[in-house]
């Protein structure tokens, strides 16, 4: 750490070793970033160097990294870590952190059609390899059949690791590789394997005991599975976005215990070395705090992948609708939020006063018997645990034989129903709080139960307080053709970007609500130990489900355009994204029904694969561009080396601006007074069929008091001119500026040639210096 510039050494030391003065003999896992060029010639390998000079025994080392990152992870005392921190060959010492998972009809909803468009042009993603970093896979599912697939691509260098309940026969021409990474996990939670304990069944192998990984892998690349459903819900043909793409599985997350940075980084290292084309990672911090890139192994591993031509998509997090809740913020990552699709699973609450209230449920058991049941809200006492229906909180005398109202939050939604059932309740109404708004997701409840929005919940609670209040619940099955759709999911992580607001995040949204995909045989659809049901498919919601849609989309584009860089693929997806719903109106926000959403909610828009195949123009970004961006945000050469593996030269004649990264969106920050202008530089590459294309500019002004001009306003391409640079000048008059309640103005610039529309959002906001 002694090599990090300016204030970064003290900041990194504080974040790494914590300010709580830990016991110097307490052993923890640390990730050590080493300057690879400093290896003395006396050592034949880096591993030999690490074990000889930096650790007291080989057993302390968990992983060594040599592809996306250079260094190792090891179990050390705090005093050992501090000593390493002062070694001249050590660039950074990071304490291992635990991360969380960000937990059909959607391909058609994205505009994919059989025998035409992107599916046809890309041969359904054939021979493109998607690496999925998740909880593993249940390989026997139909979604992972290799029937009629060709041989494994010759460039593949990966392996099929054998472990508990998983052999080489579990890999095939669809699942071409499978690995598991548990050393970081085991150093924090010793003992892992096929055991029935309070932490439930788990396999020390690539086999999925959780279900999340099976679901995301089949969403990205599942084969056609006819007669698919989740206990009768969403019945039809299930298929992934890229049905012929190959899967490489990297198990880094373990049931009920999260995912550790040291294991995630090892998986990135292996995946890139194995030869994947796309990495899908639906994992994030889960604490609402985004670390600087040099302290974030997902950002570091992703940079190593992207710099080698591998596209990386990641989930935006599920802490919406709070502002600045988006995670996975590095500009080389494609950050994906969640939207609804045009399918729903309605249920209806009938109150004794005749009112009917709509909700959502995936309950598939016996319906309630005819007639009305007493309804009660235990939370009326004001006790939090009771209102949330926490374990052992309900009084059986109060709830027996009744429908119980429970507030959403703290414990799993489906677990609340089990608490109600144990106390003798016959059904449950799950009510959103104000923070969840009106956003609903379906759950495969074990008792008759329905979820309702915050307003409906308040109405039902008020009725439950009346004398002789009664109700029943009716379940309506599956309904398609829902309008409006898509709608931005209430839980989807929102902007602005909390690290570098000059980069708009999320990048886009994709289907992430009530998504049907394959499921593990190890647990029931709720994931609860008490759920003895087993189902081939499950319906889940989260940005975890949105991310693999974009991973599959990237696979299709990589198959159709094998020479495109990750940034070109990202640009094609972003600049063709849709802003309208199936009513041809602007997308709205599920958290507040009818409220217009904006670029902080959806980034560039909703994934629209019908257009992404032929975007016309793309914004490409090189590794040097990313290094210039890191210089522009104040990182010094050695700090940048933690991320990029190579020392950087930031001694540019003119200080770079982070806004000038050749990103497909533009975010502008202005001081709070006067008339100010900023000029941004962008370069587009013509990838359309017409080499002589002519594009004209159209500007949508972000807000009153903002002026936008583009020079040149016409782009003329030919055989020799395939790349053109233009400038965007944004001027703000603070006296006349009206940014509304969001504190930002939202507009766009679009290049159009009569066939293509290449749209980039512009977001304008004010910052007041401290």
NORHURA-V938895 format. One record per pair of residues at least 4 apart in sequence whose ideal C-beta (glycine too) atoms are under 6 Angstrom apart, sorted by the first residue. I is the first residue (numbers start at 1). J is the second residue. Records with the same first field share a line. If there is no record, write none. Layout:
# NORHURA-V938895
I = J + J
This chain:
# NORHURA-V938895
1 = 9 + 12 + 13 + 85
2 = 86
3 = 91 + 638
4 = 8 + 9 + 12 + 638 + 639
5 = 636 + 639
7 = 11
8 = 12 + 639
12 = 16
13 = 17
14 = 19
15 = 295
16 = 93 + 94 + 95
22 = 26 + 78
24 = 77 + 78 + 79
25 = 77
27 = 75 + 77
29 = 73 + 75 + 96 + 184 + 187 + 262
30 = 76 + 81 + 93 + 95
31 = 73 + 94 + 262
32 = 71 + 72 + 93
33 = 71 + 91 + 92 + 642
34 = 70 + 71
35 = 89 + 91
36 = 70
38 = 89
39 = 43 + 46 + 49
43 = 48 + 49
44 = 48
47 = 64
49 = 53
50 = 54 + 72
51 = 55 + 58
55 = 60 + 61 + 74
60 = 74 + 75
61 = 72 + 74
62 = 73 + 183 + 184 + 262
63 = 73 + 262 + 266
64 = 72
65 = 69 + 71 + 269
67 = 269 + 272 + 273
68 = 268 + 269 + 272 + 301 + 304 + 305
69 = 265 + 300 + 304
70 = 645
73 = 262
75 = 187
76 = 80 + 81
81 = 93
84 = 90 + 93
85 = 93
91 = 638 + 641 + 642
92 = 642
96 = 184 + 260 + 261 + 262
97 = 261
98 = 258 + 260
99 = 258 + 259 + 283 + 285
100 = 258 + 286
101 = 212 + 253 + 544
102 = 282 + 284 + 315 + 317 + 318 + 542 + 543 + 544
103 = 212 + 542 + 544
104 = 238 + 516
105 = 109 + 343
106 = 341 + 511 + 515
107 = 112 + 239 + 241
109 = 341
110 = 607 + 609
111 = 608 + 609 + 610
112 = 119 + 609
113 = 117
115 = 120
116 = 120
117 = 610
118 = 122 + 556 + 609 + 613
119 = 124
121 = 560 + 613
122 = 556 + 559 + 560
124 = 243 + 244
125 = 242 + 244 + 245 + 555 + 556 + 559
126 = 244
127 = 153
128 = 245 + 277 + 555 + 558 + 559
129 = 246 + 248 + 276 + 277
130 = 220 + 221 + 245 + 247 + 278 + 551 + 555
131 = 248 + 271 + 276 + 279
132 = 216 + 217 + 249 + 280
133 = 250 + 252 + 267 + 281
134 = 212 + 213 + 216
135 = 208 + 210 + 212 + 213 + 253
136 = 206 + 207 + 208 + 213 + 251
137 = 208 + 213 + 214 + 217 + 249
138 = 208 + 214 + 520 + 521
139 = 144 + 170 + 175
141 = 518
142 = 225
143 = 218 + 222 + 223 + 225 + 518
144 = 174 + 175
145 = 223
146 = 172 + 173 + 174
149 = 173
152 = 156 + 173 + 176
155 = 275
156 = 176 + 275
157 = 274 + 275
158 = 177 + 248 + 274
160 = 168 + 171 + 178
161 = 179
162 = 167
163 = 204 + 205
164 = 193 + 194 + 203 + 204 + 205
165 = 203 + 207
166 = 170 + 205 + 206 + 207
171 = 175 + 178
175 = 247
176 = 246
177 = 248 + 274
178 = 206 + 249
179 = 250 + 270
180 = 205 + 206 + 251
181 = 252 + 263 + 266 + 267
182 = 186 + 192
184 = 260 + 262 + 263
185 = 189 + 254 + 260
186 = 190 + 192
189 = 257
192 = 202 + 204
193 = 204
194 = 203
199 = 256
200 = 255 + 529
201 = 209 + 522
202 = 209 + 255
203 = 207 + 209
206 = 249 + 251
208 = 213 + 214 + 520
209 = 255 + 522
210 = 255
211 = 215 + 519 + 520 + 523
214 = 518 + 519 + 520
215 = 517 + 540
216 = 282 + 548
217 = 247
218 = 222 + 240 + 517 + 518
219 = 240 + 517 + 548
220 = 240 + 280 + 548 + 551 + 552
221 = 240 + 242 + 245 + 247 + 552
222 = 239 + 240
223 = 243
224 = 237 + 239
225 = 238
226 = 237
228 = 238 + 537
229 = 233 + 234 + 235
230 = 535 + 537 + 538 + 539
231 = 364 + 535
232 = 364
233 = 345 + 362 + 478
234 = 478 + 516
238 = 516
239 = 243
240 = 552
241 = 549 + 552 + 553
242 = 552 + 555 + 556
245 = 555
248 = 276
250 = 267 + 271
252 = 259 + 263 + 264 + 267
253 = 259
259 = 264 + 283
261 = 297
264 = 297
265 = 297 + 301
267 = 271
268 = 301
270 = 274
271 = 276 + 279
272 = 305 + 308 + 310
277 = 558
278 = 311 + 551 + 554 + 555
279 = 305 + 310 + 312
280 = 313 + 547 + 548 + 551
281 = 314
282 = 315 + 544 + 547
284 = 317 + 327 + 328
285 = 327
288 = 319
290 = 327 + 329 + 498 + 499
291 = 295 + 296
293 = 299 + 330 + 643
294 = 639 + 642 + 643
297 = 301
299 = 330
300 = 643
302 = 312 + 332 + 333
303 = 307 + 332 + 643
305 = 310 + 312
306 = 312 + 332 + 566
307 = 623
311 = 554 + 566 + 569
312 = 333
313 = 334 + 336 + 547 + 550 + 551
314 = 328 + 333 + 547
315 = 336 + 543 + 544 + 547
316 = 326 + 335 + 336 + 337 + 493 + 506 + 543
317 = 327 + 493
318 = 491 + 542 + 543
319 = 325 + 493
320 = 325 + 491 + 492 + 493 + 494
321 = 490 + 591
323 = 494
324 = 496 + 498
325 = 493 + 494
326 = 493 + 494 + 495 + 505 + 506
327 = 493
328 = 333 + 335
329 = 497 + 499 + 505
331 = 503
332 = 626
334 = 507 + 550 + 570
335 = 505 + 506 + 507
336 = 510 + 546 + 547 + 550
337 = 492 + 493 + 506 + 509 + 543
338 = 489 + 492 + 509 + 512 + 543 + 546
339 = 486 + 488 + 489 + 509 + 606
340 = 485 + 486 + 487 + 513
341 = 485 + 511
342 = 481 + 482 + 485
343 = 480
344 = 479 + 482
345 = 360 + 362 + 442 + 478
346 = 358 + 476 + 479
347 = 359 + 361 + 450 + 475
348 = 356 + 474
349 = 357 + 471 + 473
350 = 356 + 472
351 = 355 + 463 + 471
352 = 372 + 470
357 = 456
359 = 450 + 451 + 452
360 = 440 + 442 + 451
361 = 450 + 475
362 = 442 + 443 + 444 + 539
363 = 445 + 448 + 449 + 475
368 = 448 + 472 + 473
372 = 470 + 472
373 = 403 + 426
374 = 402 + 470
375 = 403 + 464 + 469 + 471
376 = 399 + 402 + 404
377 = 405 + 461 + 464
378 = 386 + 394
379 = 386 + 387 + 407
385 = 390 + 393
386 = 393
387 = 407
388 = 407 + 409 + 410
389 = 406 + 416 + 419
390 = 411
391 = 419
394 = 399 + 423
396 = 400 + 423 + 424
399 = 404 + 423 + 425
400 = 424
402 = 425
403 = 427 + 471
404 = 420 + 425 + 428
405 = 429 + 431
406 = 416 + 428 + 430
407 = 431
408 = 430 + 432 + 433 + 436
411 = 415
413 = 430 + 443
414 = 443 + 445 + 526
417 = 428 + 445 + 446 + 447 + 449
418 = 530
420 = 425 + 428
421 = 447
427 = 448 + 473
428 = 449
429 = 450 + 460
430 = 451
431 = 452 + 457
432 = 436 + 453 + 454 + 457
434 = 454
437 = 454 + 490 + 591 + 592
438 = 453 + 593
439 = 490 + 590 + 591
440 = 451
441 = 513 + 541
442 = 514 + 539
444 = 525 + 526
445 = 449
448 = 473
450 = 473
452 = 456 + 457
463 = 469
464 = 469
483 = 582 + 583
484 = 581 + 583
485 = 581 + 582
486 = 606
487 = 588 + 590
488 = 492 + 589 + 597 + 601 + 602
489 = 512 + 513 + 590
490 = 590 + 591
492 = 543
494 = 600 + 601
495 = 505 + 600
496 = 501 + 600
497 = 501 + 503 + 505
500 = 633 + 658
501 = 667 + 669
502 = 658 + 659 + 667
504 = 665 + 667 + 763
506 = 603
507 = 574 + 603
508 = 574 + 577 + 603 + 604 + 605 + 607
509 = 602 + 606
510 = 546 + 549 + 550 + 607
511 = 549
512 = 543 + 545 + 546
513 = 541
514 = 539 + 541
515 = 540 + 545
516 = 537 + 539
518 = 537
519 = 535 + 537 + 538
521 = 534
523 = 527
524 = 531 + 533
525 = 535 + 538
526 = 531
540 = 545
553 = 609
554 = 569
557 = 561 + 569
564 = 568 + 569
565 = 620
567 = 620 + 621
568 = 618 + 620
571 = 575 + 618 + 619 + 664
572 = 612 + 615 + 618
573 = 612
574 = 604 + 664
575 = 615 + 664 + 758 + 759
576 = 608 + 611 + 612 + 615
577 = 604 + 605 + 606 + 608
578 = 605 + 606 + 608
579 = 586 + 605
580 = 584
581 = 585 + 587
586 = 596
587 = 597
588 = 594 + 597
589 = 595 + 597
597 = 601 + 602
598 = 746
599 = 746 + 761 + 763
604 = 665 + 761
616 = 688 + 756 + 758
617 = 684 + 686 + 751 + 758
618 = 685 + 687
619 = 662 + 664
620 = 685
621 = 625 + 662
625 = 662
627 = 648
628 = 656
629 = 658 + 661
630 = 635 + 640
631 = 650 + 656
632 = 656 + 657 + 658
633 = 658
635 = 639 + 640
637 = 647 + 648
640 = 644 + 648
641 = 647
652 = 656
659 = 680
660 = 680 + 681
662 = 682 + 683
664 = 760
665 = 760 + 761
666 = 680 + 762
667 = 763
668 = 678 + 730 + 764
669 = 765 + 767
670 = 676 + 732 + 766
672 = 766 + 768
673 = 734
674 = 734
675 = 733
676 = 732
677 = 729 + 731
678 = 730
679 = 727 + 729
680 = 728
681 = 727
682 = 726
683 = 723 + 725
685 = 723
686 = 693 + 717 + 722
688 = 693
691 = 719
692 = 718
693 = 717 + 753
694 = 716
695 = 715 + 751 + 753
696 = 714
697 = 710 + 713
698 = 750
699 = 708 + 749
700 = 747 + 748
701 = 706 + 708 + 747
702 = 706 + 745 + 746 + 747 + 762 + 764
703 = 738 + 739 + 745
704 = 738
705 = 733 + 736 + 737
706 = 732 + 745 + 764
707 = 731
708 = 730
709 = 729
710 = 726 + 728
711 = 727
715 = 724
717 = 721
732 = 737
739 = 743 + 744 + 745
743 = 765
744 = 763 + 765
745 = 764
746 = 763
747 = 762
748 = 759 + 761 + 762
749 = 760
750 = 757 + 759
751 = 758
752 = 757
